[in-house]
Amino acid sequence: MALTVNIATLDSGRTDRMAEMFRLLGEPNRLSLVYACLEQPQSVASLAEQIDISMSLASHHLRLLRAARLLAAERRGKQVFYVAADDHVQRVLRDMIAHSAKEDRR
């Protein structure tokens, strides 16, 4: 189901929030973290290892992504696992991946 948005209904508060989300995703480590969380919850240690950054840097980025509601966190004992916040985040990222792949074929 396609969402039709009247551009006139995008108030400055909404556009500011959207711009902040895109700004956060514009940093390669944060984009990689969200991408790694698309399919299943991932621990901070696993994410840090996957994208080859320190756990403290991963935690910092994950905190920002969670605050922007791009990722959701779930505590399991002493560990926190992160996953894409919802289907909207997954679709945006998958659509951008598909769009990027299309550009690569040109």
Rosetta blueprint (number, residue, H / E / L):
1 M L
2 A L
3 L L
4 T L
5 V L
6 N L
7 I H
8 A H
9 T H
10 L L
11 D L
12 S H
13 G H
14 R H
15 T H
16 D H
17 R H
18 M H
19 A H
20 E H
21 M H
22 F H
23 R H
24 L H
25 L H
26 G L
27 E L
28 P H
29 N H
30 R H
31 L H
32 S H
33 L H
34 V H
35 Y H
36 A H
37 C L
38 L L
39 E L
40 Q L
41 P L
42 Q E
43 S E
44 V H
45 A H
46 S H
47 L H
48 A H
49 E H
50 Q H
51 I H
52 D L
53 I L
54 S L
55 M H
56 S H
57 L H
58 A H
59 S H
60 H H
61 H H
62 L H
63 R H
64 L H
65 L H
66 R H
67 A H
68 A L
69 R L
70 L L
71 L E
72 A E
73 A E
74 E E
75 R E
76 R E
77 G L
78 K L
79 Q E
80 V E
81 F E
82 Y E
83 V E
84 A E
85 A L
86 D L
87 D H
88 H H
89 V H
90 Q H
91 R H
92 V H
93 L H
94 R H
95 D H
96 M H
97 I H
98 A H
99 H H
100 S H
101 A H
102 K H
103 E H
104 D H
105 R L
106 R L
